[in-house]
Amino acid sequence: MKKKRALPYGYTIQNGRRTIEKTEADIIRRIFAEYQSGASMAELAATMTALQIPYCEKRVDWNKSIIARILSNPRYAGADGFAPIIDIDVFKEVNISKSGRTKRAIVKDNSTIGIIRARILCGECESRMVRFYEKRNRIPVYWRCDCPDCRSRIALADETLERKIIDRMNLIIENPHLLEDAESYIMGDLEVQQRSKITAELSRMCDTGHYTDEQLLTMILEDTQKRYDRLFKDQGRTATAVCLAYSNTAPSEKLNTELFLKTVSSVLMSPDGSIQLRLISGKII
């Protein structure tokens, strides 16, 4: 792949002859198909960039101009002696739509939705959810899963989505026990071995009956203390940081963007419009 393309994207030279580059041709077909399905040029550029698909050497940043050039290049339909990558009827349909009207366009984000959208994932397959806008619909904003095998589509107004996230974060603030998880911390190999030995010893004692109540209670308390110490000895650990962040925050009617960015790694959106928050600690609430 060259830094500056001598041929249109989708073609290459092999043995001195111009030929179709299969991987790039598949991308061309995807771009035309996605545009036919309603994706805007801006959304297509964002998708290609997010997937880190190279356009040329050392460049994976796509933009609307690149997409526009691809959609309007007749060579992809066989012009100028180029081997066709797409059907001529597809090319005509796309360009009639492109020149006549924009059927669907992404809404200009307000600052809050701009923050949220980067973390929206499909609740079914956990692929990226893409935000679209169709003015004629009662709820103009909808989200579509970017996975070709899923394509889950969910109509959800921006205000509703934001409200659901605020309610979920307030739920955590008001119920900090939701963050508790005895297995939420990661044990090292040595700690796993020690825990296994303690468990085995307790089982042996119970099976044989060779113990006193005091011995059994002492072992259980020692094991509990070690687990407690392990969970809270390092306040910099992710789980503890999340707990501290929510314990030091009051419920709010507006999205606490600082808390959201600090603690939420992704928002899982289900087909019924419900959402769950995956925290940076891995906990899903």
C-alpha positions in Angstrom: 0.0 0.0 0.0 1.5 3.3 -1.1 1.5 6.6 0.8 -0.1 8.4 -2.2 -2.5 6.4 -4.3 -1.8 6.2 -8.0 -5.0 4.2 -8.5 -8.4 4.6 -6.9 -8.9 2.8 -3.6 -9.9 -0.8 -4.4 -7.4 -1.4 -7.2 -3.7 -2.4 -7.4 -1.1 -3.4 -9.9 -0.1 -7.1 -10.1 2.4 -8.3 -12.7 2.1 -5.0 -14.5 -1.6 -5.2 -14.8 -4.3 -3.3 -13.1 -6.5 -5.5 -11.0 -9.0 -5.5 -8.1 -7.6 -5.5 -4.6 -10.0 -7.9 -2.8 -9.8 -6.5 0.7 -10.3 -2.9 -0.4 -13.0 -4.0 -2.8 -15.0 -5.5 0.0 -14.7 -2.1 1.8 -16.0 -0.3 -1.3 -19.0 -2.7 -1.4 -19.7 -2.1 2.3 -19.6 1.7 1.8 -22.1 1.6 -1.0 -24.3 -0.9 0.8 -24.2 1.1 4.1 -25.0 4.3 2.2 -28.0 2.6 0.5 -29.2 1.5 3.9 -29.2 5.1 5.1 -25.8 5.8 6.7 -24.4 9.2 6.1 -21.0 10.0 4.7 -19.9 11.3 8.1 -21.1 8.1 9.8 -19.3 5.9 7.2 -16.1 7.9 7.7 -16.4 7.5 11.5 -17.0 3.8 11.2 -14.0 3.2 8.9 -11.8 5.2 11.2 -13.1 3.4 14.3 -12.4 0.0 12.7 -8.9 1.2 11.9 -9.3 0.3 8.2 -6.3 1.7 6.3 -7.0 4.0 3.4 -3.4 4.3 2.4 0.0 3.6 4.1 0.0 4.8 7.8 -3.4 6.4 7.4 -6.6 5.1 9.0 -8.3 8.4 9.5 -11.2 8.6 7.0 -13.3 11.7 6.4 -16.5 12.7 4.5 -14.4 13.8 1.4 -12.9 10.4 1.0 -16.3 8.7 1.3 -17.8 11.2 -1.2 -15.1 10.5 -3.8 -15.7 6.8 -3.5 -19.4 7.1 -3.9 -19.1 9.4 -6.9 -16.3 7.5 -8.7 -17.8 5.8 -11.8 -14.8 3.5 -12.2 -16.2 1.3 -9.4 -19.0 0.6 -11.8 -16.7 -0.2 -14.7 -16.0 3.2 -16.3 -12.7 3.9 -18.1 -11.9 0.3 -18.5 -11.7 -0.5 -14.8 -12.9 -3.9 -13.6 -16.3 -3.2 -11.9 -16.5 -3.6 -8.1 -20.2 -2.7 -7.8 -23.2 -3.0 -10.1 -24.0 -0.1 -12.3 -27.5 0.1 -11.0 -26.2 0.4 -7.4 -23.9 3.2 -8.5 -26.8 5.1 -10.1 -29.1 4.6 -7.2 -26.6 5.8 -4.7 -25.7 8.9 -6.7 -29.3 9.9 -7.4 -29.9 9.7 -3.6 -26.6 11.5 -2.9 -27.2 14.4 -5.3 -31.0 14.8 -4.7 -31.4 14.6 -1.0 -29.8 13.2 2.2 -32.3 10.7 3.5 -30.7 10.3 6.9 -28.1 12.4 8.6 -26.6 12.3 12.0 -27.8 14.9 14.4 -25.3 17.5 15.6 -24.5 16.3 19.1 -24.9 18.5 22.1 -22.0 18.2 24.4 -23.7 15.6 26.7 -24.7 13.2 23.9 -21.3 13.6 22.4 -19.8 12.3 25.6 -22.3 9.4 25.9 -22.3 8.2 22.3 -18.6 7.1 22.4 -19.5 4.6 25.1 -22.7 3.1 23.7 -22.5 -0.7 22.9 -25.0 -3.2 21.8 -26.5 -5.1 24.7 -26.8 -8.2 22.5 -23.3 -8.5 20.9 -21.4 -5.6 22.5 -20.5 -4.1 19.2 -20.5 -0.3 18.7 -23.9 1.3 18.4 -24.1 4.0 15.7 -26.4 7.0 16.2 -28.7 8.1 13.3 -31.3 10.7 12.7 -34.5 10.5 10.5 -36.5 13.6 10.7 -39.8 12.1 9.6 -40.0 9.7 12.5 -41.8 10.4 15.7 -38.6 9.6 17.6 -36.1 10.9 15.1 -33.0 9.5 16.8 -32.2 5.8 16.6 -29.2 3.6 17.2 -28.1 0.7 15.1 -25.6 -2.0 15.9 -22.5 -1.8 13.7 -22.1 -5.6 13.6 -23.3 -7.1 10.3 -24.6 -10.2 12.0 -26.6 -8.3 14.6 -27.9 -5.0 13.2 -30.0 -4.4 16.3 -32.0 -1.1 15.8 -33.3 0.8 18.8 -35.4 4.1 18.7 -34.4 6.1 21.7 -34.6 9.9 22.1 -31.5 11.6 23.4 -33.3 13.0 26.4 -34.6 9.5 27.3 -31.2 7.9 27.0 -29.6 10.6 29.1 -32.4 10.2 31.7 -31.8 6.5 31.9 -28.1 6.9 32.5 -28.7 9.6 35.2 -31.2 7.3 37.0 -28.8 4.4 36.8 -25.9 6.5 38.3 -28.2 7.8 41.0 -29.2 4.3 41.8 -25.6 3.4 42.5 -25.0 6.6 44.5 -28.1 5.8 46.7 -27.3 2.1 47.0 -23.5 1.7 47.3 -23.9 -2.0 48.2 -24.5 -2.6 44.5 -20.7 -2.1 44.0 -19.9 -4.8 46.5 -18.5 -8.0 45.0 -16.5 -10.4 47.0 -14.8 -11.7 43.8 -14.4 -8.3 42.1 -10.7 -8.1 42.9 -8.0 -10.1 41.1 -5.9 -12.5 43.1 -2.3 -13.3 42.2 -1.1 -16.9 41.8 0.3 -17.0 45.3 -3.0 -15.7 46.8 -4.9 -18.3 44.8 -2.7 -21.1 46.2 -3.1 -19.8 49.8 -6.9 -19.6 49.4 -6.9 -23.1 48.0 -4.9 -24.4 50.9 -7.1 -22.8 53.5 -10.3 -24.1 51.8 -8.7 -27.6 51.6 -7.8 -27.5 55.3 -11.2 -26.4 56.3 -12.8 -29.2 54.3 -10.4 -31.8 55.8 -11.2 -30.6 59.3 -14.9 -30.8 58.7 -14.7 -34.2 57.0 -12.6 -35.8 59.8 -14.1 -34.0 62.7 -10.6 -33.4 64.2 -11.1 -29.8 65.2 -12.4 -27.7 68.0 -15.0 -24.9 67.5 -12.2 -22.4 68.4 -9.8 -23.8 65.8 -12.5 -23.7 63.1 -13.6 -20.2 64.0 -10.0 -19.0 64.1 -9.3 -20.3 60.6 -12.5 -18.7 59.2 -11.8 -15.4 60.8 -8.2 -15.4 59.5 -9.3 -16.2 56.0 -12.0 -13.4 56.1 -9.5 -10.9 57.4 -7.0 -11.7 54.6 -9.7 -11.3 52.0 -10.8 -8.0 53.5 -7.2 -6.7 53.7 -6.6 -7.8 50.1 -9.7 -5.9 48.9 -9.0 -2.6 50.6 -5.2 -2.5 51.1 -4.6 -0.6 47.8 -6.9 2.4 47.5 -5.7 3.0 44.0 -7.2 -0.2 42.6 -10.0 0.2 40.2 -12.8 -1.3 42.3 -12.0 0.8 45.2 -11.6 4.0 43.1 -15.2 3.4 41.7 -16.5 2.9 45.3 -14.9 6.1 46.5 -16.1 8.1 43.5 -19.8 7.2 44.1 -19.6 7.4 47.9 -18.3 11.0 47.6 -21.1 12.1 45.2 -24.7 13.2 45.7 -27.6 12.3 43.4 -28.1 14.8 40.6 -30.9 15.6 38.1 -28.2 16.4 35.5 -25.6 14.0 34.1 -22.5 14.2 36.2 -20.1 14.1 33.2 -17.0 14.0 35.4 -18.3 10.9 37.3 -19.5 9.3 34.1 -16.2 9.7 32.3 -14.3 8.6 35.4 -16.2 5.4 36.2 -18.2 4.2 33.2 -16.4 2.2 30.5 -19.5 1.5 28.4 -23.3 1.8 28.2 -25.0 -1.5 27.1 -28.2 -0.8 25.2 -30.7 -3.6 25.0 -33.3 -4.0 22.2 -36.1 -3.0 24.5 -34.4 0.4 25.1 -33.2 -0.5 28.6 -29.6 0.3 29.5 -26.9 -1.1 31.8 -23.7 0.6 32.9 -20.4 -1.3 32.7 -18.1 0.3 35.2 -14.3 0.5 34.8 -14.1 -2.1 37.5 -15.9 -4.6 35.3 -19.1 -4.5 37.4 -22.3 -4.2 35.3 -25.3 -2.4 36.9 
